[in-house]
Each structure stands twice: as structure tokens, then as C-alpha cells.
Amino acid sequence: MRKLKYKKGRKVNFQPLEYNGIYTDRKTEMQLFVYNENNIVEYQNVSVTDFIKNRDSEQCNWLNLHGLTNVEAIRELTDYLQLNSIIISDILNITRGTRLDELDESLFFSIKSILPSEGNESISIEQISFLIQEGLVVSFQEKRGDFFTHIRERLRTNSGVVRKKKVDYLLFLLLDAVIENFYITIEKKEERIENLQQRSKTSDEPEIVEEIEQLREVFHFLKRSLIPLKEALFTIKTIKEDDDFNSIQESNFVYFSRLHQKTIELLDQIEYDMSSLDSASNFYYTTQNHKMNEVMKTLTVISSIFLPLTFIVGLYGMNFHNMPELSTRYGYYVVLTVMALLVFVMIRYFKKKRWF
């Protein structure tokens, strides 16, 4: 990582607000649901002006915005909602982590949604932001997705209690849908962990270590994403002690407690999966070391057998005239016999000691 050096007297230039994600080709579109227990109205492709006109303060309102390229429309919307430029920057800057801001009349929540990408080799990351005010939830997505399809259907068909409750329960459902993506991602990655564990026991491919390290990086990222989310949800649990903020009903704080518990369960599962990766890595290296030891043991045994033979051959390879054995008629055959017996005795001894 490059180090930043501070220079005295450096001037800070103003940087215009802009979306810095990868989905720069996605058009900004908005969808509005206005509902209560008995009625629901759905508006497609609305503008900020349409939202202001159709918003009903007596009912629940959900404005879903996907595509963050139209900065002017987002600024117009946030100005109407009386949000400062810092919140706008948090919506557009997808490099920032999970955060929770409790404002005077609003609650802002920024979260990472993570899903396995195609091919199951990496993960797809999308930042989703939520804003809750009295009777209103606004969700900001980088692109159109199906995270909240089941929630829309529950609203349209009046399934469950979502239309009987206020927008804080809708926020719970939206956050729960995003957290559910963590479960899906971890489940997919666990399939790869099982495969790697089996391969580490039967194969010596060096690619196994590379795949283990890639998976370890993924789980580290999941852990870094979940820890601030857990802390943010814990903060929501304690907001009920603040009398100044009442967008979340006291009876609904139990739902956010469930989300907090889910993040704890996910973190525990991640720790277990990272331990499994460590076990697969250790088993792979242990197997390789064992194979290397077997090779070295075999080579050592062979070297030990040929060492005395080499000594004998070297001894009789000296060019001295007065070596008695040189004139012996059967000396050559005697030496060969001694060498063969020596090899036989050494092999029997090594086997008795179970050295091979």
C-alpha cells in the first residue's frame, strides 16, 4: 500500500460528487410504493418531482432507486429530504465500509451486499444504502437486482404483516434480504472448501494452495464487512433509549436484534470455515513433507548401500604394483561376492529397522 506523505501548506482541492463504482452504464431509475394495510399504489420510473407529488405522509412510502450515475437527481432527492453533502458522498462512494448515521429526523444505513459471482470463483460486491424517516424508506442500489423481489411481492399480495406495520419493519426486511446474501455466499464457498479438503488429501497440485489463499482472502473480506454491520445493528438496538428518534417503533427493535444475532452467527461460521481452510492447508503441506521425507529416506538408503561399494571399488582402483589381491586368480569374483553379500546384509538390516 502506498504511503501518503503530508506536506505543510498543502491546499485541498474540492472534488465534485460523483459515483465511483463499476456500474457506470446503469441508468438511474426510481420505483415508489405507497401502501397501508388496505391499499397499495405502485409507481414505476418516477422522477424526484413525481415522488414529491405522490408521497403520502399518512401512509408508508418506499422509494427504491437503482443506478447511481445521475448525481443531480440524487442531489435533488437528498436536498428534498434535507440531507447534507456527507450523506450524498456516502451514497456515491462505494469504497467506504458499512456505517450507520443517526441524524435529527433520519437514520442512514450503508451496507455491502455480497453474492458469489458467475463461475463461483470470486464474489460480487454491491453497496446498498438505506434512509429511513417518518413514514419513508429510501433504498439506493448500484444496479437493478432481485434482492428485494420477494419483498415487493409480499407488498403487492399483502402477505405477512409487512403492510400492517410501519416502515421500520420494511427496513428490517430489506436488511434481512441483504444479510441473507451472506448466507448464500458462504454456503457456495463452503462447497469449494469441501472440495479443497478432499483434493489436499489425494493430490499434490500446487494450485490447491493458490485456491486456498484465494478463499482465505474472500472470507477475510466477508469478516471485515460483517464486523461493522454487527456493530451498526447493535447501535440500532440501543437507539430505543434515545427519545429524540422515533422512526423505529419500540416493539420492532426485537427484529433488529435478530439481525444482530444473525451477524454473530455468520461471523462464527466464517471463523469455522477459515479454520477448515487452515486445516486443508496444513494437511496439504504435511502430506507434501511426508512424501518428501519418503523420497529422502529412499535416497539415503540407496546412498548408504552404495557408499561401501564405492569404497571397495575405489580401493581396488588404485594403481599400485604391489597390491596382493591383483595377482589372485579369483580375486575379482571374491570381491564381487563380498560386495553382493554386503548389499544383502545392509538391505536386511535396513528392513529390520523399518527404514524402508
N, C-alpha and C positions, 0 to 999 in steps of 0.2 A: 504494500500500500504506500502510495506517495505521501511524503510528509509535507504539511503546509507550513511555510515559513511566514512569520508575521513581520511586516516591515512598518516601522514607525512612520506615521503620517500618511499611511495608505488611504486612498479615497475609496469609498464603497459606492459603486455604480448601481443604480436602480435597475433591476431586472423585471421586465414585464411578465405578468402572469401568463403561463401557457402550460398546456398539457405535455408532460414529458414521458408518456408511456409509449408502447409499441403499436397501439391500435389507432394510428393517426388517420386511417382511411374510413373510420366508422363515423357515420353521420349522427349528430346529436338529435335524439327523439325523446319525447315525453309521453307518458301514459298516466291518466288520472282515474282513480277510483273514488267515488263519493258514495258512502254507504252508511246504513244503520241496520238495525235488526230486521226491519220490514222492507227496506228498499235498497237498491244499488244502481248507480249510474256509472257507466264506463266511457271514458273519452280517450280516443286514440289520436296520436300525432298532434298533441296540443302545443300551443306556444305559451310563453310566460303570461301573455295577456289573457289567453283562454283560461289558464289556470287561475289567475286572479279573479276572473269573472265567474267561474264555475265553482270555486271553492265555497264550501258551506260550513260556516263556523258552528252550526248546530249539529253537524254530522261528523263522521270520521272521514278523513281525506288521506289518500295515499298517492303521492306523485312519484312515479318511477322514471328516472332519467338514465338513459344509457347512451354512451358516446360522449366523451368529454372534450371534443375538438372545438365546439362552439363556445369559446370562452366568454363572449359577450352575452350570450343567453344565460350562461351560468352566473355571470356577474349581475345581470338584471334580476335573476331569481333570488340570489343571495341578498341583494340590496333590498328587495321587497320583504325578505324575511329578517332584515336588519342584522345581518351577519357582517363581521369585519373581514378585511382582506386576508388575515391569517387563516381563517377557516377556508376561504376560497383557495388559498395556496395549498392547504392540506388536502383539499379535494383533488386538485390538479397534479400535485406532486406525489407520484406513486412510489417514490423511493423511501418515503417515510414509513415508519412502522406503525403498529396498532396504537391508537391513542384514544383517549376519552376526554372531552372538554365539557364541563358544566358551565353554561352561560346563564345570563339573567333569566331568560324565558325559554331557553333551548338546551338541548342535550345533543352534542355532536359525537359521533362514534365512527372511527375509521378502522377497517379490518381487512386482512388479507384473506381472499378466498383461494384455496389451493385444490387442484384436481390433477390426477395423472394425465399426462399428455398422450397423444397418439403414439403407439409403439411401446408404451409403458416404460420408456427409458428415462424420462425426466418428469417434471411437474409443470403444470400451467398455473401461473400466478396472476390474480386479478385483484386490484384494490376496489373495495366497495365501501362507500361512506353512507352513513345514516344521520339524519337530522330529525329530531322529534320536538315538536312544540305542542301546545294545547290543541288537540283535535287534528294534528297533522303529522305525518311521517313522510319524509323525502328520502329516497334512496338514489345514490349516484353510482352507476356501473360504468366500467370502461367500455363494455361492449354488450350487445344483446346476448342473453344467455337464458338457460332454462332452470336456473337456481330456484326461482320463485314461481314456477309454473303451477305447482300443486297448491300454493297459497292463493293464486288467482282463481283457481278452480274452486277452492273452498269458499272464497268470497262470492263467486258467481252462483254457486249452488247452495249457499248458506249451510255448509257442512260444519259441524262442530260448533264452537262458541265464539269464533272469531268476529262475527258480526254482532254478537251480543255484548262484546267488550269494547273497551276504548282502544286508542291507537297504541298504547303501551304494550298491549297483548300482541298486536300486529308486529311491533318491533321485536318482541320475543320470538315470534315465528320466523321472521326474516333472519335474525341472528342464528337461530337454531338450524335453519337451512344452510347457512354458510358453515357452521361448525360441523354439520353432517358431512360436508365435503372432506373434512379432515379424516373422518372415519373411512370414507371411500378410498382416499389416497393411501392411508396407512394399510388398509386391507389389501390393496393392489401391491404395495411394496412388500408386504409380508409374504406374498406368493413368491416373489423373487428371492426373499431371504431363505425360504424353504428350499428353493431350487439351488441356491448357492451352497447351502449346508450339505446337500446331497452331493453336489459336484466337488466340494472341497474334500470329501471322503474318498472319492473314486478317481479324481482327475488331478493332474499336476499342471494344468494350463495356467500360465501366468496371468491370463485375462481375468481369472477369478479374483485375484487381489484388486485389480483395477475396478471391477464391478462392485466389490465390497466397499471400496473407498468412495465410489460414486454414491452408493446407497447411504453410506455414513454421512456424507455431505447433505443429502436430502433430509435425513432425519434431524441433523443439526439445524437445518433451516426451519423445519416444522417446529422444533422445540423453541427456537428463537421467536417464531411467530405466535406460539401459544402462550408463552410466559407473560408477555404484556397483555394479551387478551384475557388471561386468567385474572390478572391484577385489575384490569378495567372492569370486568364483570363483578369482581369483589367490591370495587368502588360503587357500582350501581346498587349493590346490595345495601350499602351504607347510606345511600342518598336519602332513604326514607327518614333519616334523622334530621334532614335539612328541611325546615318548614318553608323556605323560600322557593323550592322547586316542587311542583305538584303535577307534572305531566305523567308521572308513573304512579298509579294508584297503589296504596299500601298493600292491598290484597293480592296484587300481581307481582310483588317482589319475590315471591316464592318461585316464580318461573325463572327469573334471572338467577336465583340460587341454584336451580337445576342446571342452567347453562354453566355456571361456575364449577359445579361438580363434574360436568362433562369434560371441561378442560383439564381438570385434575386427573380424570380417568385417562384422557388422551396422553397426557404427559407421562403417566405411569406406563402406558402401553409403549410409548416411544422409548422410554428407558429400557424396557424389557427387550424391544426389538434391537436396540443398539447393543445390548448385552449379547443377543443372539449373533449379531454381526461380528462382535469381538470373538465369540466362541468359534464361528466359522473361520475367521482369520487365523486364530491360534491353532485350530485343528489343521488348517492347510499348512502352516509353517511347521508344525510338529511332524506332520506326515512327510514333508519335504526333508526335514532334518533327519528323520528316521531313515528315509531312502538314502540320503547322503551318507549316513553312518554305515548302512549296509554296504554301500559301494566302497567306502573307505576301508571297512573291515575286510572285504574280499580282496582288495588290492594289497592290504597289509599282509594277509595270509599268503598271497602269491609271492610277494616280495620276500617274506620270511622263508619260504620254501626255496626260492632260487638264490638266496643270499649264500648259503653254504656251498651250493653247486657252483656258483660263480667263483667262490674262493678256491675250490678244488681245481676248476678249470684254469684259473689264473695262476695257481701254484705250479701246475704242470705245463703252463705255457711259458715259463721262464727258460731262457736259452743258456743253460749251464751244461757243460760236458760231463761233469761228474755227478749227475743225478742217478742214483742206483736204479730207480724204477724204469729208467729209459731203456735199459738193456734187458729187462724182464720180458720173457716171451709172451706171457699172458697178462701183462700189466694193464694194458688198455681195457681188457674185459673185466679185470678185477675192479678197476676204478669205476667203470660203468655200473657194475653190480653194487658197489658201495654207494654210489650216487642214487641208484634206484631204491636201495634199502633205506637210505636216509630220507628220501621223499616219502616213502611208505610210512616210516616211523613218525615223521613230522605230521603227516595227514591224520594218522590215528590219534596222535596226541592232541591235535587241534580239535578233532571231533569229540574226544573225551572231555575236553574243557568247554565244549559247545561254543567255540569261537566262530564257527560257521556251520 
